[in-house]
């Protein structure tokens, strides 16, 4: 994700954090309704 300014290796961590926030219903404006899987 060079467009996001992530250094090499940080993209995977960013994706894990996003998935965790979605599953915990804690993603605020980015939240997907009725998410069941990550």
Buried (B, 14 or more C-beta within 10 A) or exposed (E): EEEEEEEEEEEEEEEEEEBEBBBEEEBEEEEEEEBEEE
